[in-house]
Amino acid sequence: EQRSVTGPDGATQVSENNPVRKTVRNWAQSGDATPLIIGMSEVKTNNFGKPEWSKTLDAAGNTLSQKDYTYDGLGRCIQEIDRMRRSTLFSYDAWSRLIKTTLPDLTVVEKDYAGHSSDALPISIRVKAAGASVATLLGEQSFDGLDRQTQIKVGPRTTQYLYIGGQMQIDECITPGNRSIKYEYRLGLTDQPVRTVVDDEQADFTYDARTASMTSSQNGRSRREFDYDLTGQLKSERRTEGGQTWESLYLHSVGGRQLHRLDTSGLDTGYEYDPQGRVKSVKQGQLQADFEYSSLGQLHRTITTDLTTGRTLQTTLTYDDQGQETERTLEMQGHETHRISQTWREDGKLLTRHLQAEARSLLDERFEYDTRGRLNVHTCDGERVPQDRYGNPIREQRFDFDALDNIIQVISTFADGSTDQATFGFAADDPTQLVSIQHTHGDYPASISLDYDAAGNLVHDENAQQLVYDSQSRLLSVTTVEDSLAGQYRYDAHNHLVAVQNGLQAETLRFYQGDRLATLVQGSETVSFLYDGAQPLGQQTVGDAQQTTLFMSDAKQSILGEGQQADLRTAVYNAYGERSPDSDLRSLLGFNGEVRDEISGWYLLGRGYRAYNPTLMRFHSPDSLSPFGAGGLNPYVYCLGDPIGLIDPTGHMSRGLFLGLNIAGLVLGIIGTVATGGLIAPALSAQFALFATAQAAGVAAVVTGGIGLYTPDQQAKKVLGITSTVLGVVSLLAGMTTIATGSSKWFGKGANMAGSDDLMTPPLPEEYFTDFSIPRVHSAPNSSPVHKSGGLIASDPTDAAVDLGKTFSTRATQTDSLQPSIESITSGKPQPPNALLDQIKSGVNLRKTSTTSSSQPVGPKGEIAALFSGIKPEEGAKFSVKELLKKTQGVRAQQKSLIGEKPKVTGAQSFF
C-alpha cells in the first residue's frame, strides 16, 4: 500500500506500507521529471506495534545505518542498539516504571519511586560509573498524598514548596538561600499567578476577565501592557519605564500569518508570501531578505540586501539525501566567496566542517565523539584556527568526561607545539559543581578557585570577579578584582533581562521577539536586528544608514563575519564558543547567534535566565529543571557535552540542529537519546520509560502514518500531510507524554507537576515545531515555567507573536482551534493542535462552555475543574488527566450534555 501527499510546491511525501513484512518506508520526492528523493527511511514493527528496527536509506534505497530494539514479554524495550552499534539496556519495576538504564559506557542510572503510588513519581536518582562500587546520589524529592512535589534536594541545595489545602498551585516557595517567594492566584480565571512577592521585589499580572489573556505585567521599574484582536492574536505591546513608553504593533492576516510588525524602533518589518504560502521576502528599514526554495521545498538561497548601498549577501545551501546541510556558500559583494563544507556520521553527528575562502583553507575542523556521543576530540587546521584567551592558536583539544557529563580534563595542543593540561575539580557535596581548575601552561594561572552561594550560583569566576544575584537567582551585577563595577543587569516581571549597563556607560534597554534580541536602545541610539527564524541576517542603526550590517553565519547561526559598507569583520570560535581575541566583530550576536555580553564574553541565555561561560564550558547557575526534569541530570552542563551538534537558546534544554531524518525515524531516534547518547536522556522525566522504550502507541502511529519529513536547518522547508501530521501528533500525545526535545521556557513545568505523569508536549523535534507555528494561547493554559529558584513565572504573551521560522509556518496561524485554517489547507500544511496539547499538558483537555448563565466570568479551566470536583469555580483546582478521568466515573447525562462523550480509556497510555 502506498499513499502520498503532494504539497502546493510540488513536493510529495510518500509512505509505502508493506503489511506482510510489517514495514513502512517513507521518503519525499520532488515533482521534477526525474524526481529528487530525500529523507528515505524504513521501519519494521513487531507484534506489539513497536519498532523492531529502523533504517536510514539513501536515495537509491541502500541502507546507511540501522537501529535495533529488543522487548520483553510485556512489550517493554529492554535493549536498544543505536546506529553506531552501541547498546543501551533498560530495566523496569512491576508497574513498568524505568528503574535502571545501562548506558553504552556501562554507566548505570538508577531511579526510585514514591511508595504511596504506582505512578511514576521519582524520589531519587543515582548514577554509578562503570566499575564503581557505590552510586552517586544526584537528587532527592518528596511528594504528598496528592502527588504534589513538596521538596527537592540537589547537592546541598533544598527547595521547599508549600500549598493551601487541596490546591495544586504552589502557595510559597522556600529557596535554597532560605528566601521566600509567595504566590497569589485567581483560580477561577487562570492557574497562572496574579502576584509574586519576594522580599526584594513584587510582580503583578492582570488578565482579561473573559479570555484570561494577560493584559499587563509590572514590577518595580517596568510595566508591560498587551492588547489583542478579535481572534486572540497579539495586536500591540507597550513597555513603560521612567515615564517613557515604547510600543510594538502587530498585523496578521485572517489566517494568522504575520504581515507587519512595527517595533519599538519605529521600523516596519513586512512579509510577502509566494503562491505556495512560503515567505518570499522580508523587509525591515534598510534591510531586505529574499528567499528561494528547491523543488523539494527546502530553503535553497537567501539574498540579504543593504538597501542604502545595494550591497548583497547571497547564502546558498546544499543538502544530502537525508536533508543534512553539506555545503553553505556565502557570497558578499566586494569580498571573497566563502564556502562551508560538512560531512556527517551515521548517527547524524557532524564529522567534519571546512571553511574556505576561494581556494584558501581558513579553518578545517574534525570532530570525534565518545560512546555517549560527547565531543572528545576537536582538531583544527588552516589560516584561521581558533585561539585561546591568551592568543595561542589551538590545533587540537581533547575532552575527558566523567559519568555525570562533567568535563574533568582538557588537553590543548597549540600551533607552537606547546600544550596545556586543564584538570577540573568538583565539590564533595555536589559532584556537578565545578570548584577548581589546574593548568600546566605558563600563560594560564596555575590554579583557579570558584565559589558559589547557597542557591548554587557562581559568585567568583575564573577571573576572580564577584557576581551578585537577587533572591530569584537573577544576575544583578559583576565587580572586577579592582572593585570597579563592570556590569549591572535589570529584569522585568517575566524575569527577562531588559536592561544592561556596562561600567559607566548609559543603560542599554533590550527588547525581544521570543528568545531573540530584536532591538537595543541606548540613549538616542536604536539598533534593530533582522532574523530568518533563528538565523541572524543583519542589523541596522535607526537614522544612520552607514551602520547597516549584513551577517555571514554558519548552520548553527554563529556569526562568522559582518559586512558594513566595504568592510568585512570576521570571528572564529572554539568548540564551546569562546571567541578568538583577535576577532573584531562589533555586533552583540556571536556563538549560535546568541547575545554575547561585551564585557565578560558570557552568554545570558533564555533572555537572561542564566549565564553560559564558554571559558568554563558550563553554566554559572544550576538548571531549575534538573535533575528530575527536562534539564537533565547535570544542572550545570552545556549541551550534554556536544556543543557542535546541539544548541541551548533558553538555558533549559539542549536541542539538535542537524538531524536529517523523517518524523518516524526521528521519533525512533529520540527513543535512542536523540543523537546525544548522553546521560541526560534516561532521566529527562519521571516517565522516561515511555521515552526510552517506544512504549507509546504514538510510535506505531507515526511509523505507520508518518509521511513527514524535515531537514536539519530550521530554514529548510517541507510539507507534511494533514492527516498523518494530526494523527501522528495525537498518537504521540497519547503515548510519549513527558519529553519535549525543543528547548523552551514555556515547556517548563511548575513544581506541583514536577516528576508526575501529567502530560507534556510530545517528543517531536524542535524543527518540527518551528516548521509549523507554535500557537501559544495568550491565556497560557500550559503550566507555568519555573524560576532558577524553583518558583513560577507568568508566561509572556509576546511569545505567541514570535516569528520562529518561515513557510506556512511560524509566520502563520496562531489559533486555539483544532482545525487547520483555510490558509494552512491551501498551503498544504496544517497547524498542529497545540492548543489541545497545552490544555492537556496543564491538566484539562475539555473546552466547552456551560449553557447556564453566570454573573461572574469563569475561565475554562476553573469551570471544567469545578464541574468534576463539585467545588465552586473560583476555587477550582487543576487536575491531571488521570485525576480528571477518575472524577468522571459515573458522570451522568447532565455532564455529558455539557462536555460531550466521556473520554474512552483504552490502555495505560491512552486517554481518548
Beta strands, then each sheet from edge to edge (+ up, - down):
strand 1: 2-6
strand 2: 12-18
strand 3: 23-29
strand 4: 37-45
strand 5: 51-57
strand 6: 63-71
strand 7: 77-81
strand 8: 87-92
strand 9: 98-102
strand 10: 108-113
strand 11: 122-128
strand 12: 136-143
strand 13: 149-154
strand 14: 157-162
strand 15: 172-174
strand 16: 180-186
strand 17: 190-198
strand 18: 201-207
strand 19: 214-218
strand 20: 223-228
strand 21: 234-241
strand 22: 244-252
strand 23: 258-262
strand 24: 268-273
strand 25: 279-284
strand 26: 287-293
strand 27: 299-306
strand 28: 312-319
strand 29: 325-332
strand 30: 338-344
strand 31: 350-357
strand 32: 360-369
strand 33: 375-381
strand 34: 394-401
strand 35: 407-414
strand 36: 419-426
strand 37: 434-438
strand 38: 447-449
strand 39: 451-452
strand 40: 458-460
strand 41: 466-469
strand 42: 475-479
strand 43: 485-491
strand 44: 497-502
strand 45: 508-513
strand 46: 516-522
strand 47: 525-532
strand 48: 535-541
strand 49: 544-553
strand 50: 559-564
strand 51: 567-570
strand 52: 603-604
strand 53: 610-613
strand 54: 618-619
strand 55: 646-647
strand 56: 655-656
sheet 1: 1+ 2- 3+ 4- 5+ 6- 7+ 8- 9+ 10- 11+ 12- 13+ 14- 15+ 16- 17+ 18- 19+ 20- 21+ 22- 23+ 24- 25+ 26- 27+ 28- 29+ 30- 31+ 32- 33+ 34- 35+ 36- 37+ 38-
sheet 2: 39+ 40-
sheet 3: 41+ 42- 43+ 44- 45+ 46- 47+ 48- 49+ 50- 51+
sheet 4: 52+ 53- 54+
sheet 5: 55+ 56-
end
